């Protein structure tokens, strides 16, 4: 794939790796941003990777825009041929699907939805030709998801389902965005799932909530004291459906600052994944359960 570069004002270069999301595009973007970081190019002040693109901020007084563009273009060939593997983490995220808080919220905004007579989960099941909301929850939670980007708001992960493209869950966003979304809502728009790190506006379909904090600017949460944001690009997530009692118990543990998330080291190879998706995912599931 050929990267399309364009200038954004006087201080940015935007690089579009692909017009559509794929793990191949993600790894090319990751290789490029890692190469830029390793090169230590004078004048580069920020490197921002995204799903299938990246952006570089630079000081035009330190490096001419055309010179930086040539530097980036010279790295493209090596990035496209780099080893698409990484040492990463797999983590289990508990989810209370069909919770009362997102339900109350979605009912306030039905006039902005494609199907005002259905819940977001019922609509998601319908457009994916699944029989019921429970069938959709099973499809959503049974296979791992790849964190392809962290951003939009602080700490919010975009997650890409690790299955064949024809099996990926696709759900359009609301017709018009909501002005409210509960904190830690599990959302879905297009092919991406996400977790809303803070309460606020949003347009993704709402499926449930997690009790597990993922962003803490005060860094008081025990597992977020080193980094205020839980997720990094390349992390792998497995959703775990929980009951209301299990959710309440987790909230109690979070409030007492004794909640311990399930996070395990893992290695991911895109080549091996493309050869055997089911086998790769099975090994990842073994890793998270310590087998």
Secondary structure, DSSP 8 states (H G I E B T S, - for coil): ---EEEEETTTEEEEES-SS--HHHHHHHHHHHHHHHHHT-TTEEEEEE-SSEEEEEE-TTTS-HHHHHHHHHHHHHHHHHS--EEEEEEEEEEEEET-HHHHHHHHHTGGGSS-TTS-HHHHHHHHTT-SSHHHHHHHHHSS-EEEEEE-SSTT-EEEEE-S-GGGS--B---SS-BS---TTEEEEEBTEEEE-SSS--B-SEEEEE-SS--B-TT--SGGGSS-SB---TT-EEEEEE--HHHHHHHHHHHHTT----EEEEEEEEHHHHHH-HHHHHHHHHHHHTT-
